[in-house]
């Protein structure tokens, strides 16, 4: 506990969770896991009317941080605190690298992950880099984010 009696601020991404655990957490928080299409739109296609950081409204980028992969947490020894990498498309942080993110899409006993991680190179952060993983799989480089309607 901090001196004021509040819990310490959590800055690391949530990892070591299965697809079912990620889904349950999002539902508990009044949200859900994003679909492949929702995630890709948010990660690669700038939708803001007045974007920052040099992004252009309506443009689709190769990487979640723009035309080049610089600024993402790739090929490193571990994840970093959330929102400490380069701000990307739609003003979002960590859509490329840091940790893979579970998506709502399932195929038999597998679920889709997107975004790559610190363990993988920049090519995994592209839309074509999404990977199916066993839904019961968990690792230090797999996490999630919730979507809200």
Secondary structure, DSSP 8 states (H G I E B T S, - for coil): --TTS------S--BS--HHHHHHHHHHTT-EE--HHHHHHHHHB---TT--TT--TT-B-SBTTBSS-TTSB-SSSS---TT-S---GGG-SSSSBSSEEEEEEEETTEEEEES--TTS-GGGGSGGG-EEEETT---TTEE--EE--
